[in-house]
Amino acid sequence: MLEGELSDPRIAPCYVTEVVLAPGGKSCRVFIAVHGDEKAENDTLAGLMAARGYIRTEIRERMGVRHVPELTFAIDRSEKITARMDELLGRVGKHRQKLERKAAAAGQESHR
C-alpha cells in the first residue's frame, strides 16, 4: 500500500520496518523508515495518520478478518542512527591509524 496505493503527496518513499501488536490485539504501532529529511518524515507521518481509516479497511478486506487493530505510525530512525555511528567509528579508526603511524615514525627516529 505504501508504494503506490496511497495517493497523498505528503507520503515520501518509505517502508515498514516493524509492527508491534499490543497485548489483546486492539492496537498496533507500525514503524516506518522514510527516505528523506526530517520534513519528509513529518509529512509522511501526517499523511499516514490521515489515511489510517483507509488502511484499516484495506487490511480488513485483504486479510478477511473481522477486527483490525487501531493503527498508529512512528518513524524508525534506527538505520540513520546506525549509519551515523558507522561514520563516526570510521573517523575514530582513521584517526587512531594516523596516531599509530606518527608514533611508529617517532620510534624509528629515536633508534637512529
N, CA and C of each residue as an Amber inpcrd file, in Angstrom:
protein
   336
   0.8160000  -1.2000000   0.0000000   0.0000000   0.0000000   0.0000000
   0.8530000   1.2540000   0.0000000   1.9500000   1.2200000   0.7560000
   2.7870000   2.4060000   0.8810000   3.4660000   2.7740000  -0.4350000
   3.6800000   1.7940000  -1.2950000   4.4370000   2.0380000  -2.5100000
   3.6140000   2.5730000  -3.6750000   2.3270000   2.7850000  -3.5260000
   1.6200000   3.2960000  -4.6790000   0.1220000   3.4590000  -4.5230000
  -0.4690000   2.7930000  -3.5790000  -1.9180000   2.8760000  -3.4390000
  -2.3750000   4.1250000  -2.7050000  -1.5270000   4.6610000  -1.8650000
  -1.8890000   5.8750000  -1.1430000  -1.4660000   7.0680000  -1.9940000
  -2.4170000   7.8780000  -2.3800000  -2.1290000   8.9590000  -3.3280000
  -1.8140000  10.2890000  -2.6510000  -1.6350000  10.2760000  -1.3410000
  -1.3370000  11.5090000  -0.6200000   0.0750000  11.9790000  -0.9820000
   0.2070000  13.1910000  -1.5160000   1.5320000  13.6740000  -1.9160000
   2.4880000  13.8920000  -0.7430000   1.9720000  13.9150000   0.4720000
   2.8380000  14.0960000   1.6440000   3.6630000  12.8560000   1.9370000
   3.2100000  11.7060000   1.4610000   3.8710000  10.4440000   1.7950000
   5.0790000  10.2360000   0.8910000   6.2660000  10.3120000   1.4990000
   7.5360000  10.1110000   0.7890000   7.7850000   8.6110000   0.6370000
   8.7390000   8.2260000  -0.2050000   9.0880000   6.7990000  -0.2940000
   9.4630000   6.2770000   1.0970000   8.8160000   5.2080000   1.4940000
   9.0330000   4.6560000   2.8320000   8.7140000   3.1730000   2.8390000
   9.0670000   2.5130000   3.9300000   8.7450000   1.1000000   4.0830000
   8.5690000   0.7790000   5.5660000   7.8570000  -0.3000000   5.8200000
   7.5760000  -0.7440000   7.1870000   8.7910000  -1.5130000   7.6940000
   9.2790000  -1.1300000   8.8690000  10.4150000  -1.8400000   9.4600000
   9.9830000  -2.7970000  10.5670000   8.8830000  -2.4740000  11.2240000
   8.4300000  -3.3160000  12.3360000   6.9730000  -3.0030000  12.6450000
   6.2450000  -4.0250000  13.0890000   4.8700000  -3.8490000  13.5500000
   4.7900000  -4.4780000  14.9290000   4.3770000  -3.6770000  15.9160000
   4.2890000  -4.1670000  17.2880000   2.8170000  -4.1920000  17.6850000
   2.3010000  -5.3850000  17.8980000   0.9090000  -5.5700000  18.2770000
   0.7990000  -5.5710000  19.7940000  -0.0930000  -4.7490000  20.3150000
  -0.2920000  -4.6640000  21.7600000  -0.9610000  -5.9410000  22.2640000
  -0.7020000  -6.3020000  23.5190000  -1.3940000  -7.4560000  24.0960000
  -2.9030000  -7.2540000  23.9820000  -3.5850000  -8.2740000  23.5460000
  -5.0240000  -8.1740000  23.3500000  -5.3790000  -7.8500000  21.9020000
  -4.4290000  -7.3440000  21.1510000  -4.6310000  -7.1060000  19.7320000
  -5.5220000  -5.9410000  19.3620000  -5.7550000  -5.0280000  20.2950000
  -6.6410000  -3.9050000  19.9840000  -5.9350000  -2.7500000  19.2960000
  -4.6150000  -2.6870000  19.4320000  -3.8690000  -1.6160000  18.7820000
  -2.5040000  -2.1310000  18.3510000  -1.9370000  -1.4400000  17.3950000
  -0.5770000  -1.7910000  16.9880000   0.1400000  -0.5380000  16.5320000
   1.4350000  -0.5790000  16.6950000   2.2900000   0.5280000  16.2660000
   3.0870000   0.0460000  15.0690000   3.0420000   0.8270000  14.0030000
   3.7290000   0.4910000  12.7630000   4.9130000   1.4490000  12.6250000
   6.1220000   0.8900000  12.6030000   7.3240000   1.7030000  12.4680000
   7.6820000   1.8230000  10.9900000   7.9320000   3.0570000  10.5600000
   8.1710000   3.3660000   9.1590000   9.5460000   4.0150000   9.0090000
  10.3190000   3.5490000   8.0340000  11.5760000   4.2030000   7.6700000
  11.2990000   5.0310000   6.4250000  11.6500000   6.3020000   6.4800000
  11.3600000   7.2330000   5.3910000  12.6660000   7.6570000   4.7340000
  12.6660000   7.6450000   3.3980000  13.8200000   8.1520000   2.6520000
  13.6470000   9.6470000   2.5150000  14.4690000  10.4080000   3.2320000
  14.3710000  11.8590000   3.1700000  14.7590000  12.4900000   4.4840000
  14.5470000  13.7940000   4.5360000  14.9290000  14.5580000   5.7190000
  13.8040000  14.5520000   6.7590000  13.9840000  15.3550000   7.7930000
  13.0080000  15.4010000   8.8910000  11.6480000  15.9100000   8.4210000
  11.6440000  16.8510000   7.4880000  10.3760000  17.3570000   6.9550000
   9.6280000  16.2430000   6.2210000  10.3500000  15.4530000   5.4390000
   9.7320000  14.3260000   4.7300000   9.1620000  13.3200000   5.7300000
   9.8940000  13.0890000   6.8160000   9.4030000  12.1720000   7.8540000
   8.1140000  12.6910000   8.4680000   8.0980000  13.9780000   8.8350000
   6.9090000  14.5620000   9.4600000   5.7230000  14.5720000   8.5100000
   5.9640000  14.9300000   7.2410000   4.8870000  14.9430000   6.2520000
   4.3380000  13.5390000   6.0090000   5.2350000  12.5670000   5.9190000
   4.8200000  11.1810000   5.7050000   3.9940000  10.6810000   6.8770000
   4.4370000  10.9920000   8.0840000   3.6980000  10.5880000   9.2810000
   2.2970000  11.1930000   9.2780000   2.1930000  12.4710000   8.9310000
   0.8790000  13.1230000   8.8750000   0.0010000  12.4830000   7.8050000
   0.5660000  12.1730000   6.6460000  -0.1980000  11.5330000   5.5770000
  -0.6900000  10.1540000   5.9660000   0.1670000   9.3800000   6.6230000
  -0.2280000   8.0400000   7.0530000  -1.2920000   8.0920000   8.1460000
  -1.1550000   9.0220000   9.0630000  -2.1690000   9.1570000  10.1180000
  -3.5230000   9.5440000   9.5130000  -3.4950000  10.3810000   8.4760000
  -4.7350000  10.7760000   7.8180000  -5.3620000   9.6040000   7.0590000
  -4.5500000   8.6620000   6.6150000  -5.0420000   7.5230000   5.8290000
  -5.3210000   6.2830000   6.6750000  -5.2640000   6.4090000   7.9950000
  -5.4390000   5.2380000   8.8710000  -6.7260000   4.4700000   8.6040000
  -7.8070000   5.1850000   8.4480000  -9.0980000   4.5270000   8.2140000
  -9.0910000   3.7090000   6.9350000  -8.5690000   4.2910000   5.8640000
  -8.4810000   3.5830000   4.5900000  -7.5830000   2.3540000   4.7240000
  -6.4460000   2.5070000   5.3750000  -5.5020000   1.3930000   5.5380000
  -6.1470000   0.2630000   6.3320000  -6.8430000   0.5950000   7.4000000
  -7.5240000  -0.4370000   8.2120000  -8.5730000  -1.1680000   7.3900000
  -9.3360000  -0.4180000   6.5920000 -10.3680000  -1.0370000   5.7570000
  -9.7370000  -1.9940000   4.7510000  -8.6460000  -1.5710000   4.1280000
  -7.9600000  -2.4250000   3.1570000  -7.3980000  -3.6780000   3.8190000
  -6.8280000  -3.5380000   4.9900000  -6.2980000  -4.7070000   5.7100000
  -7.4330000  -5.6740000   6.0320000  -8.5510000  -5.1380000   6.4990000
  -9.7080000  -5.9730000   6.8300000 -10.1630000  -6.7650000   5.6050000
 -10.2880000  -6.1050000   4.4570000 -10.7600000  -6.7740000   3.2440000
  -9.7410000  -7.7830000   2.7200000  -8.4760000  -7.4250000   2.7060000
  -7.4450000  -8.2960000   2.1440000  -7.1760000  -9.5210000   3.0020000
  -7.2390000  -9.3440000   4.3050000  -6.9380000 -10.4590000   5.2080000
  -8.1910000 -11.2560000   5.5460000  -9.3480000 -10.6960000   5.2720000
 -10.5850000 -11.3990000   5.5760000 -10.8140000 -11.5850000   7.0610000
 -10.3740000 -10.6310000   7.8420000 -10.5640000 -10.7150000   9.2940000
 -11.6970000  -9.7850000   9.7150000 -12.2130000 -10.0410000  10.8790000
 -13.3330000  -9.2490000  11.3750000 -12.8650000  -7.9840000  12.0830000
 -11.7840000  -8.1260000  12.8480000 -11.2740000  -6.9920000  13.6120000
  -9.8400000  -6.6650000  13.1970000  -9.5960000  -5.3910000  12.9910000
  -8.2560000  -4.9070000  12.6800000  -7.8640000  -3.9520000  13.7980000
  -6.6680000  -4.0840000  14.3310000  -6.2690000  -3.2080000  15.4380000
  -6.2140000  -1.7360000  15.0220000  -6.3400000  -0.8840000  16.0010000
  -6.1800000   0.5560000  15.7840000  -4.7130000   0.7940000  15.4360000
  -4.4590000   1.5370000  14.3780000  -3.0930000   1.7510000  13.9110000
  -2.5410000   3.0890000  14.3710000  -1.2900000   3.0670000  14.7960000
  -0.5350000   4.3020000  14.9910000   0.7940000   4.1070000  14.2740000
   1.3080000   5.1900000  13.7460000   2.5550000   5.1370000  12.9900000
   3.6380000   5.8920000  13.7330000   4.8610000   5.3930000  13.6040000
   6.0120000   6.0400000  14.2220000   7.1890000   5.9400000  13.2590000
   8.0270000   6.9420000  13.2930000   9.2030000   6.9580000  12.4300000
  10.3040000   6.1130000  13.0560000  10.8980000   5.2380000  12.2550000
  12.0230000   4.4120000  12.6930000  13.3000000   5.0430000  12.1450000
  14.0940000   5.5910000  13.0210000  15.3420000   6.2510000  12.6170000
  16.5660000   5.3740000  12.8870000  16.3620000   4.1190000  13.1810000
  17.4810000   3.2540000  13.5760000  18.5270000   3.1240000  12.4710000
  18.1180000   3.0640000  11.2080000  19.1030000   2.9420000  10.1300000
  19.9420000   4.2030000  10.0060000  19.3130000   5.3640000  10.1730000
  20.0580000   6.6210000  10.0910000  21.0260000   6.7420000  11.2540000
  20.6110000   6.3200000  12.4270000  21.4820000   6.3630000  13.5970000
  22.6530000   5.3900000  13.4140000  22.3650000   4.2060000  12.8960000
  23.4150000   3.2190000  12.6490000  24.4220000   3.7470000  11.6310000
  23.9360000   4.3750000  10.5660000  24.8350000   4.9260000   9.5550000
  25.7190000   6.0140000  10.1550000  25.1450000   6.8580000  10.9930000
  25.9290000   7.9260000  11.6330000  26.9780000   7.3380000  12.5650000
  26.6130000   6.3030000  13.3270000  27.5800000   5.6610000  14.2260000
  28.7090000   5.0220000  13.4280000  28.3700000   4.3810000  12.3070000
  29.4080000   3.7850000  11.4590000  30.3560000   4.8580000  10.9360000
  29.8040000   6.0010000  10.5470000  30.6300000   7.1010000  10.0620000
  31.5860000   7.5810000  11.1520000  31.0650000   7.7780000  12.3580000
  31.8960000   8.2510000  13.4650000  32.9560000   7.2330000  13.8530000
  32.6000000   5.9570000  13.8750000  33.5730000   4.9170000  14.2000000
  34.6610000   4.8390000  13.1310000  34.2810000   5.0580000  11.8770000
  35.2680000   5.0930000  10.8040000  36.2520000   6.2320000  10.9940000
  35.7490000   7.3920000  11.3980000  36.6210000   8.5410000  11.6510000
  37.5920000   8.2520000  12.7900000  37.0710000   7.6330000  13.8610000
  37.9210000   7.2970000  15.0050000  39.0070000   6.3220000  14.5670000
  38.6440000   5.3390000  13.7530000  39.6250000   4.3610000  13.2790000
  40.7180000   5.0090000  12.4460000  40.3370000   5.9200000  11.5590000
  41.3210000   6.6170000  10.7350000  42.2410000   7.4780000  11.6000000
  41.6590000   8.1480000  12.5880000  42.4560000   8.9890000  13.4910000
  43.4430000   8.1270000  14.2800000  42.9720000   6.9830000  14.7450000
  43.8390000   6.0760000  15.5190000  44.9910000   5.5870000  14.6420000
  44.7150000   5.2250000  13.3910000  45.7740000   4.7650000  12.4870000
  46.8050000   5.8700000  12.2480000  46.3150000   7.0900000  12.1010000
  47.2070000   8.2280000  11.8840000  48.1400000   8.4040000  13.0820000
  47.5760000   8.3190000  14.3000000  48.3930000   8.4500000  15.5080000
  49.4060000   7.3150000  15.6270000  49.0020000   6.1010000  15.2760000
  49.9170000   4.9580000  15.3490000  51.0700000   5.1170000  14.3610000
  50.7760000   5.6420000  13.1500000  51.8390000   5.8630000  12.1660000
  52.8190000   6.9160000  12.6660000  52.2840000   7.9850000  13.2870000
  53.1560000   9.0270000  13.8230000  54.0360000   8.4640000  14.9410000
  53.4360000   7.6460000  15.8100000  54.1980000   7.0650000  16.9160000
  55.2710000   6.1160000  16.3920000  54.9410000   5.3490000  15.3520000
  55.9200000   4.4230000  14.7700000  57.0490000   5.1940000  14.1100000
  56.7250000   6.2880000  13.4210000  57.7560000   7.1030000  12.7890000
  58.6520000   7.7410000  13.8500000  58.0800000   8.1930000  14.9420000
  58.8650000   8.8060000  16.0210000  59.7490000   7.7510000  16.6760000
  59.2590000   6.5300000  16.8100000  60.0400000   5.4420000  17.3970000
  61.2210000   5.0710000  16.5290000  61.0550000   5.1000000  15.2110000
  62.1530000   4.7830000  14.3020000  63.2340000   5.8530000  14.3580000
  62.8350000   7.1100000  14.4810000  63.8040000   8.1980000  14.5430000
  64.6090000   8.1500000  15.8410000  63.9860000   7.6910000  16.9330000
  64.7100000   7.6510000  18.2000000  65.7510000   6.5280000  18.2170000
  65.6000000   5.5170000  17.3570000  66.5650000   4.4180000  17.2760000
  67.7660000   4.7890000  16.4260000  67.7210000   5.8730000  15.7180000
  68.8410000   6.2490000  14.8350000  69.9330000   6.9060000  15.5740000
